[in-house]
Amino acid sequence: MSKKARRSTPRAAISQTPLTPDAIAHKARANLSGGHYREAIADFKQLIKQDPNPDWRVGLADAYAGRARELSAKGMLKEALVMWENRASLGQGIPRDLDHARLLLRLGQTAPVCALLTAASTLPAPELDRLRALLAARLLSGDAAIAERLAEDDPVRRHAGAAQAALAACCAGDETGLREALAALPFRSPYRDWAQILKALQCLPDRPREAAELLSRIGADSAFIDLKQAVELALLPESAFLEALRTAGRSKGRFACMLRGWSAGRIALWDKLARLGAEPAPQALLRVLHQHRESLGADWVRRQSLRLLRGDFPASGKWPAAVGAPPLTTEEAFLIAAWRAEQDQYAGTISESWQKYAKLLMNACREGRTDPLDRLRIALALRRTERIGGVLHDADMTHDAWQVARQLEASLDWDPDDIDTWLILIDYYRRNQQPKDARRLLDGATARWPQNRRLLAAAMDVALDASAFKKAAGLARGILAQDPINTEVRERLVDAYLAHTRKQVAKDRLDLARKTLAEADEWASGGAARERLDLVTELVALIENSATGAQALRERVRRLGDGLAALVALALAGDGLRLSPTRLFKTIDRPKLAARNAEDLLAALARLRVHLDRGGKLSRDLSEYLAKPLKGAPWKSLARSDLEAACETLRRSRLHPVRLAVAQAALKQWRGAPIFAFHAFEAKYPNGQPNLRGKDVFDLEIAMNRARDEGDERTALRIRELLMSASPFGFGPSPFRFAPEDDFDEDDPLDSPIDDDVAVDAIIAMIRTAGLEQAMDLIGMPPHIKRDFRKMARQIGEKNALEKIITLFEQIRDGQIPDEF
């Protein structure tokens, strides 16, 4: 038996149940409180149709007011005025709203606002005062018709003459006339805020605090608020003023600039710069500077214009001519090229670029140019790489460092009066065991500054390097004569005596060791130097007589706190005398080391750090001995900053297993923290990672990206350098380093084809990490191919150029090099 199908009724045909008045009222109030004013207006209109309740009219008025303010905020002033007029048409029971009056004044409709004053009985006294202040501000702006529309005894009309006279006197700089006009304004005048502003202006520029106090008496709802804010803006310090000027608005900003004494030309320049935005395009800024070169100074504009070109150079070299400025000279082009090289942050490229610029200036001098600043320009160019990069600071004798050192020495031929350059070179040659060069530079510097304290300290270091203790002591006395509280000189001298003592002990000359310690005693005035000297003295006594020496050492450890920190200090002193830590601690009946608490652990690390700061090292025996107690130390009790510092200290100590354990423990608490990821990876592979694949490298790349996102550029750079040092060519030499006459030999492992599963992935990972310039250097590209890629990067962008290199490697993998490369 079949059933007849039931037809579904369309939703639109279903009649909705009408809402009850209570439901509509609830909905209307919800829309009003939620800021849904259009919906609230419709709801209250529906309620009024059903029941002319006064409460619904008040609700409708509030909805109209909310909608009007909403439209005003969007700049829809005429539409907002319609809402206010609808509100006003609701009848006498609805109070006037000053925002309605403000909008009328903004639209220039002063007559309706003046009419409100004739109905004064309908307005509360405070509202009436605020309305009069609005009209007073409008009248002072030039709308004289307002006074004619008001009654003769109205304060706005009655006090207008004095207010206008005060304005005229202020503009004319008539102090007497201004004081008389202000005295004619009563305290409760509609112009009282105007009077406060004029009094504040009288205080400028000599009494800014008094002016700020007068302005603070003006409320935020004042009719003169914009003028008050402009004066407050003018009172700001220069840097804060320029920052606030960007968002102040054109009229307010121009008035504040005039109050600060800006010329019309300067204000016009500010207007143009403001239209360019917070980060103007370099070419647009260049055009504005060129247009105002006469007021700003042609030389200054030219110098600033050159700096605008560095980001897009050499393509930007055509910009000056495009805006009507003279084209670049050869010297200017070389200078901008050097600035552009600095953005790559590669010391070799930077050094080479500044060398070219300096050579150009040198040639100009040799050809007869007599600019007195050329010699200084040459010297500064040759020093630029070191000044911005600190290449020689703690550097080994790398090629880049050697080249920078040569440039610094050459700079002294052009400007020998820069003592910092002399000291940098002396320190660099000392650290790289080049005593002859260090003495040569020292002699040249001391000839110019025989009693300079910094040079005396450098001379003392050179003397100590040569074990010339008597000479070093004499130099130290000279330094202390100028600076009696210089503890650093005393400590360095004590360290030198202790180093000499260790040499004498190694030669089994304990008598000479005691003599050296006695000489050092004069300089160990207290603190860390005295502690180190006493420990070494008692260790020498232990070597001479183990029984009495052991008792003295036990007492010394007790006085130092008898914790891990004290035992580390003893172990470091004994390590310098080649005493086995195992035997040493067994001798004093302390075979086990352990940190008592977090404070003891931090103190032990501090002693270790001071030892390293003073050039000390750890023997293999001591490193192995300290590893166990340090691994078991209460690391979880330390704060993150303390753990970061601990990892750095352990890194310098080459205690890699301990550092790995600490970093891994920190990563459990702060997952993915870039600094601990760096320490964990480097400690796990202290001798380099032979394969750029695997989870460790992938995690490290993630940590590098996270460091960049968090703004930790130092950690990101360290991770990047770590990835770059991880042998990008584990499969053999660079594919570009081949000799044309070298035939391919399948039996030669260096000629074996690239493993496309490992090698290409490794190279691509390295290229993406290193960037274009360093990737080309690491790969070993010949100069002509480098030039081609640099040109390509300028034309199509560095990212696309990197993709071209990757494509090149894929072609190499297939045994082909395309002709276009």
KEVEX-190646 format. One line per 5 residues: number of its first residue (from 1); their letters; for each residue y, z, x of C-alpha. Coordinates in steps of 0.02 Angstrom, whole numbers, plus 50000, padded with zeros to 5 digits. Layout:
! KEVEX-190646
NUM	a	Y/Z/X; ...
This chain:
! KEVEX-190646
1	mskka	50000/50000/50000; 50161/49944/50078; 50320/50046/50082; 50491/49973/50061; 50591/49991/50222
6	rrstp	50737/50110/50207; 50901/50032/50257; 51004/50134/50378; 51182/50173/50327; 51316/50126/50455
11	raais	51400/50276/50536; 51571/50214/50483; 51516/50217/50302; 51468/50399/50311; 51611/50499/50240
16	qtplt	51663/50642/50353; 51687/50813/50279; 51875/50852/50281; 51929/51000/50389; 51990/51157/50305
21	pdaia	52170/51212/50336; 52107/51353/50446; 52006/51231/50551; 52156/51115/50568; 52266/51262/50617
26	hkara	52141/51317/50748; 52130/51140/50815; 52321/51122/50818; 52345/51283/50916; 52208/51233/51039
31	nlsgg	52289/51064/51070; 52459/51146/51093; 52398/51275/51218; 52295/51142/51307; 52444/51026/51332
36	hyrea	52380/50892/51211; 52548/50875/51127; 52523/50710/51036; 52367/50778/50950; 52456/50942/50914
41	iadfk	52601/50848/50832; 52480/50755/50717; 52389/50917/50672; 52547/51014/50630; 52614/50870/50526
46	qlikq	52452/50872/50427; 52468/51060/50400; 52648/51043/50340; 52595/50913/50211; 52466/51034/50143
51	dpnpd	52572/51191/50154; 52758/51198/50205; 52728/51359/50302; 52872/51403/50424; 52742/51440/50559
56	wrvgl	52684/51259/50555; 52864/51200/50580; 52882/51313/50733; 52718/51246/50801; 52774/51067/50772
61	adaya	52939/51105/50861; 52845/51173/51011; 52734/51019/51013; 52887/50904/51007; 52966/51003/51151
66	grare	52808/50993/51256; 52792/50806/51226; 52976/50780/51269; 52960/50871/51435; 52802/50773/51472
71	lsakg	52893/50608/51444; 53044/50664/51547; 52931/50704/51693; 52866/50525/51685; 53043/50455/51684
76	mlkea	53032/50398/51501; 53200/50474/51455; 53237/50376/51296; 53065/50414/51226; 53089/50596/51270
81	lvmwe	53256/50597/51178; 53169/50536/51020; 53053/50688/51030; 53202/50806/51048; 53291/50726/50901
86	nrasl	53133/50741/50795; 53128/50925/50842; 53311/50950/50797; 53281/50869/50626; 53158/51007/50577
91	gqgip	53300/51115/50512; 53405/51269/50544; 53259/51384/50581; 53218/51297/50744; 53320/51364/50893
96	rdldh	53411/51244/51007; 53330/51204/51175; 53436/51181/51331; 53317/51049/51398; 53377/50941/51253
101	arlll	53555/50964/51312; 53508/50928/51493; 53427/50765/51441; 53580/50714/51341; 53689/50745/51493
106	rlgqt	53572/50645/51605; 53589/50501/51483; 53780/50520/51481; 53787/50577/51300; 53908/50723/51317
111	apvca	53977/50721/51140; 53822/50796/51056; 53816/50933/51187; 53999/50976/51160; 53964/50981/50973
116	lltaa	53836/51118/51004; 53976/51232/51063; 54065/51214/50897; 53909/51289/50817; 53913/51438/50935
121	stlpa	53849/51555/50802; 53679/51471/50808; 53657/51503/50995; 53621/51669/51082; 53751/51722/51211
126	peldr	53640/51686/51364; 53600/51512/51297; 53783/51482/51264; 53828/51530/51445; 53696/51411/51515
131	lrall	53757/51270/51402; 53936/51294/51461; 53875/51291/51644; 53789/51124/51612; 53950/51052/51540
136	aarll	54051/51125/51685; 53940/51039/51813; 53954/50875/51717; 54143/50891/51706; 54159/50917/51894
141	sgdaa	54055/50760/51924; 54198/50659/51847; 54171/50660/51658; 54348/50714/51607; 54318/50676/51423
146	iaerl	54219/50837/51407; 54376/50943/51415; 54457/50844/51274; 54307/50874/51160; 54312/51063/51182
151	aeddp	54428/51191/51107; 54579/51239/51210; 54518/51418/51232; 54342/51368/51285; 54306/51432/51464
156	vrrha	54241/51261/51518; 54409/51181/51477; 54518/51331/51523; 54444/51353/51700; 54421/51167/51737
161	gaaqa	54590/51151/51824; 54552/51289/51950; 54376/51222/51982; 54441/51046/52012; 54581/51112/52124
166	alaac	54450/51206/52228; 54350/51045/52246; 54504/50948/52302; 54553/51085/52427; 54376/51089/52498
171	cagde	54373/50902/52524; 54546/50906/52605; 54502/51052/52719; 54640/51159/52640; 54576/51337/52670
176	tglre	54728/51419/52588; 54721/51309/52434; 54534/51337/52418; 54553/51526/52423; 54691/51522/52290
181	alaal	54589/51409/52175; 54433/51516/52191; 54535/51672/52154; 54587/51593/51989; 54406/51580/51931
186	pfrsp	54345/51737/51837; 54179/51814/51885; 54099/51762/51719; 54169/51586/51722; 54049/51441/51689
191	yrdwa	54100/51386/51864; 54045/51547/51951; 53894/51464/52037; 54011/51325/52092; 54125/51457/52168
196	qilka	53979/51535/52263; 53933/51366/52336; 54111/51333/52393; 54119/51506/52473; 53956/51467/52563
201	lqclp	54030/51303/52625; 54177/51402/52697; 54053/51496/52807; 53986/51337/52887; 53947/51309/53026
206	drpre	53988/51475/53111; 53912/51598/52986; 53750/51523/52920; 53674/51691/52873; 53823/51738/52765
211	aaell	53815/51567/52682; 53629/51589/52646; 53662/51760/52568; 53794/51688/52451; 53677/51547/52398
216	sriga	53537/51671/52362; 53640/51740/52217; 53622/51575/52124; 53471/51570/52009; 53339/51433/52005
221	dsafi	53393/51382/51828; 53576/51357/51877; 53665/51199/51823; 53720/51181/52004; 53543/51198/52076
226	dlkqa	53541/51025/52155; 53704/51061/52247; 53640/51231/52302; 53480/51152/52370; 53580/51022/52465
231	velal	53683/51158/52551; 53524/51257/52590; 53451/51099/52663; 53604/51081/52776; 53579/51260/52838
236	lpesa	53404/51224/52908; 53372/51210/53096; 53373/51032/53160; 53185/51005/53167; 53156/51084/52995
241	fleal	53304/50988/52923; 53237/50820/52979; 53066/50862/52906; 53137/50920/52738; 53254/50770/52731
246	rtagr	53106/50655/52700; 53070/50730/52529; 53244/50788/52477; 53295/50634/52379; 53432/50510/52424
251	skgrf	53585/50594/52344; 53540/50770/52396; 53495/50711/52571; 53656/50612/52596; 53762/50762/52543
256	acmlr	53667/50877/52662; 53692/50753/52803; 53879/50748/52768; 53886/50939/52773; 53804/50935/52945
261	gwsag	53937/50816/53006; 53835/50657/53014; 53935/50497/53029; 53922/50360/52901; 53826/50253/53026
266	rialw	53699/50390/53057; 53673/50416/52871; 53648/50229/52848; 53518/50231/52987; 53429/50377/52904
271	dklar	53428/50281/52739; 53340/50134/52821; 53215/50245/52911; 53177/50340/52750; 53136/50177/52662
276	lgaep	53010/50137/52800; 52907/50291/52755; 52835/50435/52855; 52734/50320/52969; 52834/50159/52987
281	apqal	52753/50004/53060; 52807/49982/53242; 52877/49807/53212; 52982/49867/53064; 53048/50015/53165
286	lrvlh	53088/49897/53308; 53195/49792/53191; 53294/49943/53129; 53324/50005/53307; 53388/49835/53359
291	qhres	53507/49829/53210; 53585/49996/53263; 53583/49968/53452; 53771/49983/53467; 53782/50156/53389
296	lgadw	53622/50219/53470; 53655/50143/53640; 53581/49980/53698; 53488/50056/53847; 53409/50194/53742
301	vrrqs	53357/50071/53607; 53277/49958/53737; 53175/50100/53812; 53115/50160/53642; 53077/49982/53589
306	lrllr	52962/49959/53739; 52860/50111/53686; 52836/50037/53513; 52747/49888/53592; 52609/49980/53684
311	gdfpa	52485/49997/53540; 52467/49809/53508; 52507/49743/53680; 52501/49603/53738; 52516/49527/53564
316	sgkwp	52666/49639/53530; 52757/49564/53679; 52830/49432/53562; 52908/49559/53443; 53075/49587/53534
321	aavga	53120/49404/53530; 53069/49396/53346; 53201/49527/53299; 53336/49449/53408; 53316/49560/53562
326	ppltt	53297/49490/53739; 53118/49444/53784; 53016/49557/53898; 53045/49550/54084; 52897/49548/54204
331	eeafl	52933/49729/54251; 52936/49783/54069; 52773/49692/54033; 52686/49780/54179; 52754/49948/54118
336	iaawr	52691/49922/53940; 52522/49864/54006; 52507/50029/54101; 52551/50128/53944; 52422/50027/53848
341	aeqdq	52290/50066/53979; 52319/50253/53952; 52257/50236/53773; 52084/50187/53838; 52072/50355/53930
346	yagti	51976/50277/54075; 52042/50337/54243; 51997/50178/54337; 52091/50063/54218; 52241/50180/54209
351	seswq	52251/50195/54398; 52238/50008/54422; 52375/49971/54294; 52500/50094/54367; 52460/50030/54542
356	kyakl	52510/49854/54487; 52673/49918/54414; 52713/50016/54572; 52677/49864/54682; 52795/49759/54577
361	lmnac	52934/49886/54606; 52892/49896/54791; 52911/49708/54808; 53078/49717/54718; 53139/49849/54842
366	regrt	53082/49745/54990; 53172/49594/54920; 53336/49690/54920; 53352/49773/54749; 53460/49928/54769
371	dpldr	53427/50027/54610; 53433/50210/54668; 53299/50259/54541; 53169/50133/54603; 53098/50250/54735
376	lrial	53072/50386/54605; 52997/50261/54481; 52871/50204/54612; 52822/50383/54653; 52803/50431/54469
381	alrrt	52697/50276/54435; 52581/50319/54579; 52566/50498/54515; 52544/50454/54332; 52353/50446/54328
386	erigg	52336/50620/54403; 52474/50693/54295; 52396/50640/54129; 52212/50652/54175; 52196/50784/54312
391	vlhda	52071/50671/54401; 52077/50772/54562; 52057/50938/54476; 51882/51001/54519; 51832/50821/54558
396	dmthd	51705/50762/54685; 51741/50616/54801; 51710/50484/54669; 51786/50311/54682; 51915/50351/54547
401	awqva	51963/50515/54630; 51975/50430/54801; 52088/50296/54728; 52200/50424/54642; 52211/50527/54803
406	rqlea	52268/50371/54896; 52400/50339/54764; 52464/50518/54775; 52479/50505/54964; 52571/50340/54947
411	sldwd	52690/50420/54822; 52747/50543/54955; 52817/50398/55057; 52937/50362/54914; 52972/50539/54854
416	pddid	52917/50674/54977; 53008/50815/54885; 52874/50846/54752; 52783/51001/54815; 52652/50993/54676
421	twlil	52586/50828/54744; 52565/50903/54918; 52471/51053/54848; 52357/50947/54738; 52305/50842/54887
426	idyyr	52279/50992/55002; 52169/51076/54871; 52072/50915/54838; 52034/50884/55022; 51984/51066/55046
431	rnqqp	51859/51061/54903; 51784/50900/54969; 51760/50966/55146; 51893/50857/55226; 51981/50989/55334
436	kdarr	52073/50863/55443; 52155/50782/55294; 52195/50952/55218; 52277/51011/55381; 52372/50846/55398
441	lldga	52447/50865/55224; 52479/51050/55253; 52575/51015/55413; 52682/50886/55324; 52721/51005/55181
446	tarwp	52759/51159/55286; 52879/51055/55391; 52983/51034/55233; 52956/51207/55158; 52909/51329/55299
451	qnrrl	52919/51488/55193; 52862/51426/55024; 52744/51555/54950; 52626/51427/54872; 52612/51333/55036
456	laaam	52579/51494/55130; 52436/51528/55008; 52367/51352/55037; 52382/51378/55226; 52286/51541/55209
461	dvald	52147/51450/55115; 52137/51317/55251; 52129/51452/55384; 51992/51544/55290; 51892/51383/55276
466	asafk	51894/51376/55467; 51853/51565/55480; 52021/51593/55566; 52036/51769/55497; 52177/51829/55608
471	kaagl	52284/51680/55561; 52239/51704/55377; 52285/51888/55387; 52454/51844/55462; 52487/51719/55324
476	argil	52434/51847/55194; 52560/51971/55264; 52694/51837/55249; 52649/51808/55067; 52645/51995/55027
481	aqdpi	52815/52017/55109; 52884/51901/54974; 52768/51960/54835; 52704/52138/54866; 52603/52146/54704
486	ntevr	52505/51986/54736; 52327/52048/54712; 52254/51873/54717; 52297/51853/54902; 52213/52018/54942
491	erlvd	52056/51972/54846; 52042/51801/54927; 52057/51880/55099; 51924/52010/55056; 51809/51872/54993
496	aylah	51831/51779/55157; 51788/51935/55258; 51634/51962/55149; 51580/51781/55176; 51596/51807/55363
501	trkqv	51498/51970/55348; 51354/51876/55266; 51350/51754/55411; 51341/51898/55535; 51199/51981/55437
506	akdrl	51106/51815/55433; 51120/51812/55624; 51060/51993/55631; 51225/52049/55706; 51248/52205/55603
511	dlark	51374/52275/55727; 51489/52126/55700; 51459/52138/55513; 51519/52320/55513; 51672/52270/55614
516	tlaea	51715/52133/55490; 51694/52253/55344; 51810/52377/55430; 51944/52241/55446; 51921/52196/55263
521	dewas	51949/52377/55213; 52135/52358/55249; 52152/52228/55112; 52039/52298/54975; 52171/52401/54885
526	ggaar	52063/52431/54731; 51984/52351/54579; 51856/52212/54593; 51889/52179/54778; 51856/52362/54822
531	erldl	51697/52360/54717; 51629/52205/54804; 51672/52274/54975; 51589/52442/54941; 51430/52359/54876
536	vtelv	51413/52248/55030; 51452/52394/55145; 51314/52499/55066; 51192/52352/55069; 51223/52331/55256
541	alien	51188/52518/55272; 51027/52492/55173; 50972/52357/55295; 51004/52476/55440; 50921/52627/55358
546	satga	50826/52602/55195; 50805/52787/55157; 50987/52842/55164; 51049/52672/55104; 50940/52677/54946
551	qalre	51010/52844/54894; 51189/52783/54917; 51153/52627/54814; 51076/52729/54673; 51233/52834/54667
556	rvrrl	51341/52677/54670; 51246/52602/54522; 51266/52765/54427; 51455/52764/54455; 51462/52582/54396
561	gdgla	51384/52629/54229; 51198/52616/54266; 51178/52470/54145; 51139/52286/54158; 51317/52249/54214
566	alval	51304/52369/54362; 51135/52300/54414; 51199/52119/54402; 51344/52165/54516; 51220/52240/54642
571	alagd	51103/52090/54628; 51245/51966/54660; 51303/52064/54813; 51124/52073/54879; 51095/51888/54845
576	glrls	51237/51846/54963; 51147/51944/55100; 50982/51856/55059; 50902/52014/54994; 50761/51984/54872
581	ptrlf	50810/52055/54703; 50632/52113/54672; 50627/52214/54833; 50805/52275/54812; 50778/52350/54640
586	ktidr	50610/52419/54690; 50696/52507/54835; 50817/52596/54718; 50679/52631/54590; 50749/52511/54459
591	pklaa	50614/52376/54445; 50664/52326/54266; 50831/52261/54205; 50884/52267/54023; 51047/52264/53928
596	rnaed	51081/52425/53836; 51188/52345/53700; 51305/52201/53664; 51446/52280/53764; 51335/52297/53917
601	llaal	51279/52115/53898; 51459/52053/53888; 51506/52156/54041; 51360/52080/54137; 51415/51905/54089
606	arlrv	51593/51947/54141; 51532/51999/54315; 51432/51839/54327; 51584/51737/54276; 51697/51820/54405
611	hldrg	51566/51786/54538; 51566/51601/54493; 51756/51594/54482; 51765/51653/54661; 51650/51513/54720
616	gklsr	51487/51611/54717; 51316/51537/54677; 51146/51605/54626; 50990/51582/54730; 50831/51522/54648
621	dlsey	50753/51695/54669; 50899/51780/54583; 50902/51650/54442; 50718/51678/54407; 50738/51866/54416
626	lakpl	50884/51870/54294; 50804/51750/54171; 50686/51875/54093; 50810/52017/54056; 50940/51894/53996
631	kgapw	50819/51806/53879; 50777/51973/53800; 50959/52027/53784; 51035/52064/53611; 51116/51891/53589
636	kslar	51110/51903/53398; 51235/52047/53408; 51370/51936/53484; 51506/51845/53390; 51511/51656/53392
641	sdlea	51656/51649/53516; 51562/51765/53634; 51406/51655/53621; 51508/51500/53662; 51581/51586/53816
646	acetl	51406/51647/53864; 51336/51471/53857; 51475/51409/53970; 51440/51549/54095; 51252/51515/54092
651	rrsrl	51288/51330/54115; 51390/51363/54271; 51254/51482/54333; 51122/51346/54305; 51019/51471/54205
656	hpvrl	50959/51329/54095; 50808/51414/54011; 50918/51561/53959; 51056/51445/53897; 50929/51345/53796
661	avaqa	50864/51502/53712; 51041/51564/53673; 51098/51394/53605; 50943/51376/53496; 50967/51551/53428
666	alkqw	51149/51509/53389; 51098/51348/53301; 50988/51449/53184; 51141/51547/53131; 51268/51404/53136
671	rgapi	51165/51251/53095; 51220/51091/53177; 51367/51172/53269; 51418/51035/53394; 51454/51151/53541
676	fafha	51283/51233/53531; 51198/51065/53505; 51280/51008/53667; 51220/51161/53762; 51045/51152/53690
681	feaky	51023/50968/53738; 51096/50985/53912; 50996/51143/53948; 50836/51061/53886; 50866/50909/53999
686	pngqp	50963/50980/54148; 50917/50831/54256; 50957/50698/54127; 50863/50623/53981; 50766/50468/54035
691	nlrgk	50748/50396/53859; 50891/50370/53738; 50776/50376/53588; 50704/50523/53496; 50758/50662/53381
696	dvfdl	50856/50758/53514; 50971/50612/53549; 50989/50573/53364; 51039/50754/53328; 51162/50749/53472
701	eiamn	51246/50593/53403; 51263/50680/53234; 51341/50829/53323; 51465/50715/53411; 51520/50638/53246
706	rarde	51536/50809/53167; 51643/50869/53313; 51759/50722/53287; 51769/50756/53100; 51813/50938/53136
711	gdert	51948/50889/53261; 51853/50962/53410; 51893/50818/53527; 51843/50914/53684; 51665/50944/53623
716	alrir	51652/50766/53557; 51704/50699/53728; 51579/50811/53818; 51438/50752/53706; 51491/50571/53730
721	ellms	51488/50592/53919; 51319/50677/53907; 51248/50531/53808; 51323/50406/53930; 51246/50497/54079
726	aspfg	51073/50492/54000; 51012/50340/54098; 51051/50191/53986; 50943/50076/54094; 50781/50171/54112
731	fgpsp	50690/50003/54109; 50777/49934/54265; 50947/49877/54329; 51085/49801/54226; 51037/49626/54166
736	frfap	51202/49563/54235; 51167/49619/54413; 51065/49473/54473; 51087/49354/54618; 51093/49168/54577
741	eddfd	50965/49128/54711; 50843/49262/54652; 50695/49177/54566; 50610/49268/54424; 50452/49352/54484
746	eddpl	50333/49418/54354; 50253/49533/54482; 50422/49612/54525; 50451/49763/54410; 50639/49736/54424
751	dspid	50617/49561/54355; 50509/49614/54210; 50572/49558/54038; 50664/49684/53932; 50555/49786/53815
756	ddvav	50633/49738/53649; 50563/49892/53562; 50647/50016/53680; 50774/49937/53795; 50883/49842/53670
761	daiia	50892/49994/53556; 50941/50101/53706; 51078/49981/53760; 51147/49963/53584; 51152/50153/53562
766	mirta	51243/50170/53727; 51368/50032/53683; 51409/50109/53515; 51434/50279/53598; 51534/50227/53750
771	gleqa	51657/50101/53678; 51703/49931/53746; 51779/49969/53916; 51653/50099/53974; 51508/50000/53901
776	mdlig	51556/49849/54006; 51570/49957/54161; 51402/50043/54132; 51317/49878/54097; 51392/49806/54256
781	mpphi	51473/49652/54182; 51552/49533/54309; 51744/49529/54305; 51756/49357/54226; 51646/49410/54079
786	krdfr	51748/49570/54061; 51906/49468/54048; 51829/49360/53914; 51778/49510/53810; 51948/49595/53830
791	kmarq	52032/49436/53770; 51909/49427/53625; 51944/49611/53581; 52130/49575/53569; 52098/49426/53456
796	igekn	51961/49491/53340; 51966/49679/53368; 51863/49795/53477; 51733/49827/53342; 51694/49643/53324
801	aleki	51692/49623/53513; 51562/49762/53526; 51456/49669/53399; 51470/49515/53510; 51401/49615/53658
806	itlfe	51257/49675/53551; 51222/49494/53501; 51227/49450/53685; 51089/49576/53723; 50983/49510/53584
811	qirdg	51000/49337/53663; 50953/49410/53833; 50799/49486/53755; 50748/49311/53700; 50779/49243/53875
816	qipde	50942/49150/53834; 51126/49178/53869; 51236/49075/53752; 51362/48956/53831; 51506/49035/53735
821	f	51490/49192/53841
